[in-house]
């Protein structure tokens, strides 16, 4: 079976690496979190390419959704929130916006 990289080049070379059992388990876990094969994960890490963890993106999306709801509550019921709480909520929303645009 022939394999191709994302750039379309054929992946026809093999590198053998010795690992401990725990290192191999860690690589498998990291690959699963990133929805990659172990080979793809190792290639990306060795070549300095980014590895995005799928769950991070899901968590960020959910936090942005919650922050948006909090912002709506703050705007609607502003008198219920103290200035410190309102400031903290704005900081969280700003932080999540920055993380989503620049992960």
N, C-alpha and C positions, 0 to 999 in steps of 0.2 A: 504494500500500500504506500502510495506517495503522499507526503505531507507538504503543505505550502504555508509560508508565513503570510502575515497580513499584507506584506508588500508584494506578494505573489511569487517570491523566490522559493525554489524547492528546498525543503529541509532534508538534506541528504547526508548530513554529517552527525555523528553521535559522539558524545563526551560521557565517559564513565566517571562517576564520583563516588567515593566511599563516605558514608555517613553513619552516625550512630542511629540506633532505633528511634531515640527521642528526636533527633534532628529530622529524620525522615517523616515522623509523625507531625512535627511542627510544619514542615513544608506542605504536607497534605492538608493540614488544617488551614494554613494560610491560602493555599490554592482554592480550597472549597469556599472560603469567605469571599474571595475575589471572583468566584465563578470561572476559574481557569483550571487547566490541567497543571500538574506539577511541572511539566516541561515548559509550558508557556510562562508560568510564574518565574521559574529559574532564568529563562531567556530574558524576560523583562528586567529582572533584578540585576543580572550580570551586565546587561547592556545599558543600564541606567535609565530604562524606560519607566514611566509611572505605572503603579499598580493601585487601582482603586478598589476599595472594599465595598462590595455591594450594600452591605448592611449600613455602612456609614451614610450612603446616599439616601437610604430609606429613612434612617433616623433623622437626618437633616431635613428631609421633606416633611416628616411628621412634626418636627419641632417648629418649622416655619409655619405649618398649618395652625398649630396651637398658638404660636406667637401672634398670628394674624387674628385669631379669635380673641386673644387677650387684648390686642390693640383695639378691636371693635368694642369690647366691653369698656375699655378705658375711655374711648371717645364717647360712648353712649352714657356711661355711668361714672363720669370723671370725678364727680363729687364723692364717690365712695372710696376712691384711691388716694392715699396720701402722696405728696410730692416725691418722697423717696421711692415708693412702690412704682409710681409712674415712670420715674427715671430709670429704675432697674429694668422694667419691662421694655422700655425703649432701647436700652443697651443690649438686651437679649435679642430683640428683633434685628437690630443693626448687625450684631455679631453673626446671627444666622444668615442674614442676607449676604454678608461678606464671605462666609464659608461656602455658601452655595455657588456664588459666582467665581470664587477663587479657592477651590478645594485643596 
